[in-house]
Amino acid sequence: MSQRQQLRRPTLEGNVAVRDGRRLSFAEYGSHTGPAIVWMHGTPGARRQIPVDARTYAEEHGLRIIGIDRPGIGSSTPYLYPNVLDWTEDLALLLDALGIDTVRVIGLSGGGPYALAAGAALPDRVVGVGVLGGVAPTRGVDAVDGGPIQLAVRLAPLLAACRVPLGVGLTAAIRTVKPLAGAGLDLYARFQPPGDKNLLSRPEFKAMFLDDLLNGSRFQTSAPLSDLVLFTREWGFDLADVRVPVRWWHGDADHIVPFRHGEHVVGRLPEATMSVIDGESHLGGLGIPAAVLSDLMALDAVRR
């Protein structure tokens, strides 16, 4: 039996109608009746980009983890939000449809801005936010320079103009190389820093990433390009607007989002703490899901 086949399927997968006749697809793990945690995938990524250890923790502690496909990946309708904040109106509709009153939101890498937006827009519903090596603002009062994201900033006009055809080409390319996905992931891992290389060598992580990639890209793959466009714009809110508690984890050897970017954002958030993941790179937060989930669940007691 392959690694991918050994992964447990989500307890529930489906689509929720949102604004303008669009839909967002989601996957649930853990207890359907437990405290809810929305897990926002990285860039690239999709709804099943949730570590196996996080799924196990949810089952053992009665938590409900929900992964959401951003527009243009999985079964979510392709769409470019005017800014990151605008997505929270769709999030509120999804929470309503799933019967969720309050929620915690976790964002990995490119999911970080979306998690922070939820904290800014829905303070009465979002108990707290967790960010794992999140992307920092490139525009506005909170902007920070440097890092690979600056390439997207320089190419912003091209990305905005060619996003749709580039998405079609990316989808076709991924479909072509799907049979080689496992070997491709091994090749990618070979050139990563030690932290990410070690993580990607673990069978359960490799299986999770392949399962997420192959399911998420089944129909379309434009979401990563939309993410890059939005990350080169102002987000629609300032970091000072995020008044819910934020817990931030960042590898001190991160080669994708510089560690100083995390320090910069945490320093500008009203109520945030930084946890350094010693010696880890960009994916380090995926290796400590029990600590992340435990800290976020403790925020309820802090708020009371």
C-alpha positions as CSV (number, residue, x, y, z in Angstrom):
1,M,0.0,0.0,0.0
2,S,1.4,3.5,-0.9
3,Q,2.0,6.2,1.5
4,R,-0.8,8.3,0.0
5,Q,-3.3,5.4,0.4
6,Q,-2.4,5.0,4.1
7,L,-3.5,8.6,4.9
8,R,-6.9,8.8,6.6
9,R,-9.5,10.6,4.5
10,P,-11.1,13.7,5.9
11,T,-14.1,13.0,8.1
12,L,-16.0,15.4,5.8
13,E,-15.4,17.2,2.5
14,G,-17.6,19.5,0.6
15,N,-18.4,22.9,-0.9
16,V,-20.1,25.9,0.6
17,A,-21.8,28.6,-1.4
18,V,-20.3,32.1,-0.9
19,R,-20.8,35.5,-2.6
20,D,-21.6,36.0,-6.3
21,G,-22.5,32.4,-6.9
22,R,-19.0,31.1,-6.1
23,R,-18.1,28.2,-3.8
24,L,-15.3,27.4,-1.4
25,S,-14.3,23.7,-0.8
26,F,-13.2,22.4,2.5
27,A,-12.0,19.3,4.4
28,E,-12.6,18.5,8.0
29,Y,-10.6,16.4,10.4
30,G,-11.2,15.3,14.0
31,S,-14.5,15.8,15.8
32,H,-17.4,17.3,14.0
33,T,-18.8,18.8,17.2
34,G,-15.5,20.0,18.8
35,P,-14.0,23.5,19.0
36,A,-13.3,24.7,15.5
37,I,-9.9,25.6,14.0
38,V,-9.6,26.8,10.4
39,W,-6.2,25.9,8.9
40,M,-5.2,28.1,6.0
41,H,-2.8,26.4,3.6
42,G,0.5,27.8,2.3
43,T,1.3,29.0,-1.2
44,P,1.1,26.6,-3.0
45,G,-1.3,24.3,-1.1
46,A,-4.8,23.2,-0.7
47,R,-7.3,22.0,1.9
48,R,-5.5,18.8,2.9
49,Q,-2.2,20.5,3.7
50,I,-2.7,19.7,7.4
51,P,0.0,17.6,9.2
52,V,-0.9,14.1,10.1
53,D,0.2,14.9,13.7
54,A,-2.4,17.8,13.8
55,R,-5.1,15.4,12.6
56,T,-4.2,12.9,15.3
57,Y,-4.1,15.6,17.9
58,A,-7.6,16.8,16.8
59,E,-9.0,13.2,17.2
60,E,-7.4,12.7,20.6
61,H,-8.5,16.1,22.0
62,G,-11.9,16.4,20.3
63,L,-11.0,19.3,18.0
64,R,-12.5,20.1,14.6
65,I,-9.9,21.2,12.1
66,I,-11.1,22.6,8.8
67,G,-8.9,23.2,5.8
68,I,-10.2,25.6,3.2
69,D,-9.3,25.8,-0.5
70,R,-8.6,29.3,-1.5
71,P,-10.3,30.4,-4.8
72,G,-8.6,28.7,-7.8
73,I,-7.5,25.5,-6.1
74,G,-9.4,22.3,-5.5
75,S,-13.2,22.8,-6.1
76,S,-13.1,26.5,-5.0
77,T,-14.3,28.9,-7.8
78,P,-11.4,30.9,-9.3
79,Y,-11.6,34.5,-8.1
80,L,-9.2,37.3,-7.3
81,Y,-10.1,39.2,-4.2
82,P,-9.5,43.0,-4.3
83,N,-7.4,42.5,-1.2
84,V,-6.7,39.9,1.5
85,L,-9.3,41.4,3.9
86,D,-12.2,40.8,1.4
87,W,-11.8,37.0,1.8
88,T,-13.2,37.3,5.4
89,E,-16.7,37.9,4.1
90,D,-16.5,34.4,2.4
91,L,-15.1,33.0,5.6
92,A,-18.0,34.3,7.6
93,L,-20.4,32.6,5.2
94,L,-18.5,29.3,5.4
95,L,-18.6,29.4,9.2
96,D,-22.3,30.1,9.2
97,A,-23.0,27.2,6.8
98,L,-21.0,24.8,9.0
99,G,-22.7,26.1,12.2
100,I,-19.6,27.6,13.7
101,D,-19.9,30.5,16.1
102,T,-16.3,31.0,17.3
103,V,-13.1,29.8,15.7
104,R,-9.3,29.8,15.9
105,V,-7.4,30.4,12.6
106,I,-4.0,29.0,11.7
107,G,-2.1,30.2,8.6
108,L,1.0,28.6,7.2
109,S,3.3,30.9,5.1
110,G,1.0,32.4,2.4
111,G,-2.0,31.5,4.7
112,G,-0.6,33.8,7.3
113,P,-2.1,37.0,5.8
114,Y,-5.5,35.4,5.5
115,A,-5.4,34.3,9.2
116,L,-4.5,37.8,10.3
117,A,-7.2,39.2,8.2
118,A,-9.7,37.0,10.0
119,G,-8.5,38.3,13.3
120,A,-8.9,41.9,12.1
121,A,-12.4,41.5,10.5
122,L,-14.1,39.1,12.8
123,P,-12.9,39.8,16.4
124,D,-16.2,38.6,17.9
125,R,-15.8,35.2,16.2
126,V,-12.0,34.6,16.1
127,V,-10.7,33.6,19.5
128,G,-7.1,33.8,18.4
129,V,-4.7,33.4,15.4
130,G,-1.7,31.2,14.9
131,V,0.9,32.0,12.2
132,L,3.6,29.6,11.0
133,G,6.3,31.5,9.1
134,G,3.8,33.9,7.6
135,V,4.3,36.3,4.7
136,A,4.7,39.9,5.8
137,P,3.2,43.0,4.2
138,T,5.0,44.5,1.1
139,R,2.9,47.6,0.9
140,G,1.5,50.2,3.3
141,V,2.5,51.3,6.7
142,D,3.5,47.8,7.8
143,A,5.7,47.0,4.8
144,V,9.0,45.3,5.2
145,D,11.5,44.8,2.4
146,G,13.8,41.9,1.3
147,G,13.2,38.2,0.9
148,P,12.0,36.2,-2.1
149,I,8.6,37.9,-2.0
150,Q,10.3,40.9,-3.5
151,L,10.5,39.1,-6.8
152,A,6.7,39.0,-6.9
153,V,6.7,42.7,-6.0
154,R,8.9,43.5,-9.0
155,L,6.8,41.3,-11.3
156,A,3.4,42.5,-9.9
157,P,2.2,44.1,-13.2
158,L,3.0,41.0,-15.2
159,L,1.4,38.7,-12.6
160,A,-1.8,40.8,-12.6
161,A,-2.0,40.9,-16.4
162,C,-1.1,37.3,-17.1
163,R,-2.6,35.5,-14.0
164,V,-5.3,33.6,-15.9
165,P,-3.2,32.2,-18.7
166,L,-0.4,31.5,-16.3
167,G,-2.8,29.6,-14.2
168,V,-4.0,27.5,-17.1
169,G,-0.4,26.7,-18.0
170,L,0.5,25.8,-14.5
171,T,-2.5,23.4,-14.2
172,A,-1.5,21.7,-17.5
173,A,2.1,21.4,-16.4
174,I,1.1,19.8,-13.0
175,R,-1.2,17.3,-14.8
176,T,1.6,16.3,-17.1
177,V,4.1,15.6,-14.3
178,K,1.6,14.0,-11.8
179,P,3.1,10.5,-12.3
180,L,6.4,11.9,-11.3
181,A,5.1,13.9,-8.3
182,G,6.9,11.7,-5.7
183,A,10.2,11.9,-7.4
184,G,9.8,15.6,-7.9
185,L,9.1,16.2,-4.2
186,D,12.3,14.2,-3.4
187,L,14.3,16.3,-5.8
188,Y,12.9,19.5,-4.3
189,A,13.7,18.3,-0.8
190,R,17.3,17.5,-1.8
191,F,18.0,21.3,-2.4
192,Q,16.3,22.5,0.8
193,P,18.0,23.6,4.0
194,P,18.4,20.8,6.6
195,G,15.2,21.6,8.5
196,D,12.9,21.4,5.6
197,K,14.9,18.5,4.1
198,N,14.5,16.4,7.3
199,L,10.8,17.2,7.5
200,L,10.1,16.3,3.8
201,S,12.0,13.0,4.3
202,R,9.5,11.8,6.9
203,P,7.0,9.4,5.1
204,E,3.9,10.9,6.7
205,F,4.8,14.4,5.6
206,K,5.7,13.3,2.1
207,A,2.4,11.5,1.9
208,M,0.5,14.5,3.1
209,F,2.1,16.9,0.6
210,L,1.5,14.5,-2.3
211,D,-2.1,13.9,-1.3
212,D,-2.7,17.6,-1.0
213,L,-1.0,18.4,-4.3
214,L,-2.7,15.7,-6.3
215,N,-6.2,16.4,-4.9
216,G,-5.9,20.2,-4.9
217,S,-4.6,20.4,-8.5
218,R,-7.1,18.0,-9.9
219,F,-9.2,20.8,-11.6
220,Q,-7.2,24.0,-11.4
221,T,-4.1,25.7,-10.0
222,S,-4.6,29.4,-10.2
223,A,-4.7,30.1,-6.4
224,P,-0.9,30.5,-5.9
225,L,-0.8,33.2,-8.6
226,S,-3.7,35.0,-7.0
227,D,-1.9,34.8,-3.7
228,L,1.2,36.4,-5.1
229,V,-0.9,39.2,-6.7
230,L,-2.5,40.0,-3.3
231,F,0.7,39.9,-1.4
232,T,2.1,42.7,-3.6
233,R,-0.9,44.9,-2.7
234,E,-2.0,46.5,0.5
235,W,-3.9,43.9,2.5
236,G,-6.9,46.1,3.3
237,F,-6.1,46.3,7.0
238,D,-3.2,47.4,9.2
239,L,-1.5,45.1,11.6
240,A,-2.7,47.4,14.4
241,D,-6.3,46.3,13.5
242,V,-5.6,42.7,14.6
243,R,-6.6,43.0,18.2
244,V,-7.2,39.3,18.9
245,P,-4.3,37.3,20.4
246,V,-1.7,36.2,17.9
247,R,0.8,33.4,18.4
248,W,3.6,33.4,15.8
249,W,6.1,30.5,15.2
250,H,9.1,31.1,12.9
251,G,12.2,29.0,12.0
252,D,15.3,31.0,12.6
253,A,16.8,29.5,9.4
254,D,13.8,30.3,7.2
255,H,15.0,30.8,3.6
256,I,11.6,31.7,2.2
257,V,10.2,34.2,4.6
258,P,13.1,35.8,6.5
259,F,13.0,35.5,10.2
260,R,13.3,39.3,10.6
261,H,10.0,39.5,8.7
262,G,8.3,37.6,11.4
263,E,9.9,39.7,14.1
264,H,8.8,42.8,12.2
265,V,5.1,41.7,12.0
266,V,5.0,40.5,15.7
267,G,6.4,43.8,16.8
268,R,3.6,45.7,15.1
269,L,0.7,43.5,16.2
270,P,-1.1,44.7,19.4
271,E,-1.2,41.4,21.2
272,A,1.3,38.9,19.8
273,T,4.1,36.6,20.9
274,M,6.9,35.1,18.9
275,S,8.2,31.5,19.3
276,V,11.5,30.8,17.7
277,I,11.8,27.3,16.1
278,D,15.6,26.7,16.6
279,G,17.4,25.5,13.5
280,E,14.3,25.1,11.4
281,S,13.5,26.5,8.1
282,H,10.3,27.5,6.3
283,L,8.2,24.4,7.1
284,G,9.3,24.2,10.7
285,G,5.9,25.0,12.1
286,L,4.4,21.9,10.5
287,G,6.6,19.8,12.7
288,I,5.2,21.1,16.0
289,P,1.4,20.9,15.5
290,A,0.7,19.7,19.1
291,A,2.4,22.8,20.6
292,V,0.6,25.1,18.1
293,L,-2.8,23.6,18.8
294,S,-2.3,23.5,22.5
295,D,-1.3,27.1,22.7
296,L,-4.2,28.3,20.6
297,M,-6.7,26.3,22.7
298,A,-5.3,27.9,25.8
299,L,-6.3,31.4,24.5
300,D,-9.9,30.8,25.4
301,A,-8.9,30.9,29.1
302,V,-6.8,34.0,28.5
303,R,-9.7,35.9,27.0
304,R,-12.0,35.0,29.8
